[in-house]
Amino acid sequence: MKIGLLSDTHGYLDTPLLRHLQDCDELWHAGDIGDAAVAHQLAAFKPLQAVYGNIDGPEIRHQYPEDLWLEREGLTIWMTHIGGYPPRYAARIKKILAQRQPHIFVCGHSHILRVMKDPQRNNMLCLNPGAAGKQGFHKIRTLLKFEVVQRRIQHMQVVELGKRAALPPEE
């Protein structure tokens, strides 16, 4: 199963992004969708699994949960928007991880691309695809693509979508 993982679109979706996701079987959006039209367009393009983020309004919050637990190819995945990373998880995340631990933890929010394992939690894989939209402080728009096959993640790749926005001229 080929997965396209993105986050923090903040209401922005462009053709190059969709081109990169063409070969995916499923899309995962880790929150801050920004506009229900983006979610509708993604869901019409490929099957979509998503969570809402802190900037998402009532329409998106009504359609998508804060936390999403999935099973794919024998792996348990937990996706939420505000999560943190090892060992700096948000307080809410630490409480949940003390009770239930996925194989893969997915979050967004920081706009910082991260792929890392948590050695304190059986090498749980932590994924943050960075930001695919134009809002925020990130310089390069990113997403992740990978395959989930028989309890393994393979062929992980970072896709750079170009600069967030034109930088202001130097004075």
Stockholm file with secondary structure:
# STOCKHOLM 1.0

chainA/1-171         MKIGLLSDTHGYLDTPLLRHLQDCDELWHAGDIGDAAVAHQLAAFKPLQAVYGNIDGPEIRHQYPEDLWLEREGLTIWMTHIGGYPPRYAARIKKILAQRQPHIFVCGHSHILRVMKDPQRNNMLCLNPGAAGKQGFHKIRTLLKFEVVQRRIQHMQVVELGKRAALPPEE
#=GR chainA/1-171 SS CEEEEECCCTTCCCHHHHHHTTTCSEEEECSCCCCHHHHHHHHHHSCEEECCCTTCCHHHHHHSCSEEEEEETTEEEEEESSCEETTEECHHHHHHHHHCCCSEEECCSSCCEEEEEEGGGTTEEEEEECCCSSSSSCSEEEEEEEEEETTEEEEEEEEEEEESSCCCCCC
#=GC SS_cons         CEEEEECCCTTCCCHHHHHHTTTCSEEEECSCCCCHHHHHHHHHHSCEEECCCTTCCHHHHHHSCSEEEEEETTEEEEEESSCEETTEECHHHHHHHHHCCCSEEECCSSCCEEEEEEGGGTTEEEEEECCCSSSSSCSEEEEEEEEEETTEEEEEEEEEEEESSCCCCCC
//
